[in-house]
Amino acid sequence: MSLHEPDAFAAFVAGLPGTSLVEQWGSRVAKVGGKVFALVGLGGGNMAFKVSELSFAGLTELEGIGQAPYFAKGQWVSVAAGALGEAELADYLRQAHGLIAAKLPRKLRAELGL
């Protein structure tokens, strides 16, 4: 099952500490501490997630990957199904979670076990 499928996406991100899932914007949205770190459309398709500045520069050069609409100023990418392997996607989702979690207040990180 591909991480681009909403149920597989939800199952994977639910295993990351302090993660909650909501449905908004026609997507399944993963949040840590109330802040979005990744999302996928309810019908599957493109996935968007936060990346580092360096990853953003490299990933947006690849076929099937571009700046995520509405999120691009914050180094978010939109990834088409098949543009990255499942293992790479999983790694980038873990990194996205970590990037957002690192910006949370220390007290909230402690409450979430981060």
DOKOL-859153 format. One record per atom (N, C-alpha, C): atom name; z, x, y. Coordinates in steps of 0.2 Angstrom, whole numbers, plus 5000, padded with zeros to 4 digits. Last residue first. Layout:
REM DOKOL-859153
selum:zz:xx:yy
CA:Z:X:Y
...
***
This chain:
REM DOKOL-859153
selum:zz:xx:yy
N:5115:5041:5073
CA:5110:5046:5074
C:5112:5053:5076
N:5123:5030:5072
CA:5123:5035:5066
C:5118:5040:5067
N:5124:5021:5082
CA:5119:5020:5077
C:5118:5025:5071
N:5134:5027:5089
CA:5135:5020:5086
C:5130:5019:5081
N:5128:5038:5093
CA:5134:5039:5089
C:5135:5032:5085
N:5119:5033:5102
CA:5116:5037:5096
C:5122:5037:5091
N:5127:5028:5111
CA:5123:5023:5107
C:5121:5027:5101
N:5133:5040:5117
CA:5137:5034:5114
C:5133:5030:5109
N:5121:5046:5122
CA:5125:5049:5117
C:5129:5044:5113
N:5107:5036:5125
CA:5113:5038:5127
C:5117:5041:5121
N:5091:5041:5119
CA:5096:5036:5120
C:5103:5039:5122
N:5082:5051:5117
CA:5083:5049:5124
C:5088:5044:5125
N:5081:5052:5103
CA:5084:5058:5107
C:5085:5056:5114
N:5074:5041:5099
CA:5081:5041:5098
C:5085:5047:5102
N:5061:5045:5102
CA:5064:5039:5106
C:5072:5040:5105
N:5059:5055:5093
CA:5058:5056:5100
C:5061:5051:5104
N:5062:5049:5081
CA:5066:5055:5083
C:5065:5056:5091
N:5052:5040:5079
CA:5058:5038:5079
C:5063:5043:5082
N:5041:5050:5079
CA:5041:5045:5085
C:5049:5042:5085
N:5044:5056:5067
CA:5044:5060:5074
C:5045:5055:5079
N:5042:5046:5058
CA:5048:5049:5058
C:5049:5053:5065
N:5028:5044:5061
CA:5033:5039:5062
C:5040:5041:5062
N:5023:5056:5057
CA:5022:5055:5064
C:5027:5049:5065
N:5025:5055:5043
CA:5028:5061:5047
C:5028:5059:5054
N:5017:5044:5039
CA:5025:5044:5038
C:5028:5049:5043
N:5005:5050:5042
CA:5007:5044:5046
C:5015:5044:5046
N:5004:5060:5033
CA:5004:5062:5040
C:5007:5056:5044
N:5004:5052:5021
CA:5010:5057:5022
C:5010:5059:5029
N:4992:5045:5023
CA:4999:5041:5023
C:5004:5046:5024
N:4981:5053:5034
CA:4983:5051:5028
C:4990:5048:5028
N:4972:5045:5048
CA:4977:5050:5045
C:4979:5048:5038
N:4962:5035:5048
CA:4961:5041:5053
C:4966:5046:5051
N:4965:5024:5040
CA:4961:5029:5037
C:4960:5035:5042
N:4966:5013:5054
CA:4967:5014:5047
C:4962:5019:5044
N:4968:5021:5070
CA:4964:5016:5065
C:4966:5018:5058
N:4981:5023:5081
CA:4978:5026:5075
C:4975:5020:5071
N:4985:5026:5097
CA:4983:5021:5093
C:4979:5024:5087
N:4999:5035:5105
CA:4992:5035:5102
C:4991:5028:5098
N:5007:5039:5119
CA:5007:5035:5114
C:5000:5035:5111
N:5012:5046:5131
CA:5010:5049:5125
C:5011:5045:5119
N:5014:5037:5142
CA:5020:5040:5139
C:5018:5043:5132
N:5002:5032:5146
CA:5005:5037:5150
C:5011:5040:5147
N:4999:5023:5135
CA:4996:5030:5136
C:4999:5035:5140
N:5002:5010:5134
CA:5007:5015:5132
C:5005:5022:5134
N:4991:5002:5136
CA:4997:5000:5139
C:5003:5005:5138
N:4983:5007:5121
CA:4983:5003:5127
C:4990:5001:5130
N:4985:5024:5116
CA:4987:5017:5115
C:4986:5013:5121
N:4971:5035:5115
CA:4977:5033:5119
C:4978:5025:5117
N:4966:5036:5097
CA:4965:5037:5105
C:4971:5035:5108
N:4957:5039:5083
CA:4963:5040:5086
C:4962:5040:5094
N:4945:5040:5077
CA:4949:5035:5075
C:4956:5035:5078
N:4943:5058:5077
CA:4940:5051:5076
C:4945:5046:5074
N:4954:5067:5088
CA:4951:5065:5082
C:4948:5059:5082
N:4959:5069:5100
CA:4953:5072:5099
C:4950:5070:5093
N:4972:5064:5100
CA:4967:5060:5103
C:4960:5063:5103
N:4979:5075:5093
CA:4977:5068:5090
C:4972:5065:5093
N:4981:5084:5104
CA:4977:5086:5098
C:4975:5079:5094
N:4989:5078:5114
CA:4983:5081:5115
C:4978:5083:5109
N:4999:5073:5106
CA:4995:5068:5109
C:4988:5072:5111
N:5006:5085:5102
CA:5003:5080:5097
C:4998:5076:5100
N:5011:5089:5115
CA:5006:5093:5111
C:5002:5089:5106
N:5019:5078:5118
CA:5014:5080:5122
C:5008:5084:5118
N:5023:5068:5103
CA:5025:5073:5108
C:5019:5075:5112
N:5021:5050:5102
CA:5020:5057:5100
C:5022:5062:5105
N:5024:5033:5097
CA:5025:5038:5102
C:5024:5045:5098
N:5011:5023:5090
CA:5017:5026:5090
C:5018:5031:5095
N:5001:5009:5083
CA:5003:5013:5089
C:5010:5016:5088
N:4988:5005:5072
CA:4995:5007:5073
C:4996:5011:5079
N:4975:4993:5068
CA:4978:4999:5072
C:4986:4999:5072
N:4978:4983:5054
CA:4973:4987:5059
C:4977:4992:5062
N:4988:4969:5052
CA:4986:4975:5050
C:4982:4979:5056
N:4991:4957:5058
CA:4986:4957:5053
C:4983:4964:5051
N:5001:4961:5067
CA:5003:4957:5061
C:4997:4956:5056
N:4999:4979:5071
CA:4997:4972:5072
C:4999:4968:5066
N:5013:4989:5073
CA:5007:4988:5070
C:5005:4980:5071
N:5022:5002:5082
CA:5021:4995:5081
C:5014:4995:5077
N:5036:5012:5088
CA:5030:5011:5084
C:5029:5004:5083
N:5047:5012:5096
CA:5044:5019:5094
C:5038:5018:5090
N:5056:5004:5109
CA:5050:5004:5104
C:5048:5011:5103
N:5074:5002:5109
CA:5068:5005:5112
C:5062:5006:5107
N:5085:4998:5103
CA:5082:4993:5108
C:5076:4996:5111
N:5088:5008:5094
CA:5092:5007:5100
C:5089:5003:5105
N:5072:5008:5090
CA:5078:5011:5089
C:5082:5011:5095
N:5060:4997:5083
CA:5064:4999:5088
C:5070:5003:5086
N:5044:4991:5079
CA:5050:4995:5077
C:5053:4998:5083
N:5035:4976:5077
CA:5037:4981:5082
C:5044:4985:5079
N:5021:4969:5073
CA:5027:4970:5070
C:5030:4977:5074
N:5013:4958:5085
CA:5014:4964:5081
C:5020:4964:5078
N:5011:4950:5096
CA:5006:4949:5090
C:5007:4955:5085
N:5021:4953:5104
CA:5015:4955:5106
C:5010:4954:5100
N:5033:4954:5091
CA:5032:4953:5098
C:5025:4955:5099
N:5046:4954:5079
CA:5039:4952:5080
C:5038:4950:5088
N:5056:4968:5075
CA:5055:4962:5079
C:5047:4960:5079
N:5068:4978:5068
CA:5061:4976:5068
C:5061:4969:5071
N:5077:4993:5071
CA:5077:4986:5070
C:5070:4984:5071
N:5086:5008:5065
CA:5080:5004:5067
C:5080:4997:5066
N:5096:5017:5061
CA:5097:5013:5068
C:5091:5009:5070
N:5086:5028:5052
CA:5093:5026:5054
C:5092:5022:5061
N:5073:5021:5042
CA:5075:5026:5047
C:5081:5023:5050
N:5069:5010:5034
CA:5073:5016:5031
C:5075:5021:5036
N:5061:5003:5041
CA:5068:5000:5040
C:5072:5005:5037
N:5049:5009:5040
CA:5053:5011:5046
C:5060:5008:5045
N:5044:5004:5027
CA:5045:5011:5029
C:5050:5013:5034
N:5044:4990:5029
CA:5048:4993:5023
C:5049:5001:5025
N:5035:4989:5039
CA:5041:4987:5040
C:5046:4990:5035
N:5023:4995:5033
CA:5026:4998:5039
C:5033:4996:5040
N:5021:4985:5023
CA:5023:4992:5021
C:5026:4996:5027
N:5019:4974:5031
CA:5025:4974:5026
C:5026:4981:5024
N:5007:4977:5039
CA:5014:4976:5042
C:5020:4976:5037
N:4998:4991:5034
CA:4999:4984:5033
C:5006:4983:5035
N:4998:5005:5037
CA:4994:5000:5042
C:4995:4993:5040
N:5002:5011:5026
CA:5007:5010:5031
C:5004:5005:5037
N:4996:5003:5011
CA:4995:5007:5017
C:5000:5005:5022
N:5000:5004:4994
CA:5000:5000:5000
C:5000:5004:5006
***
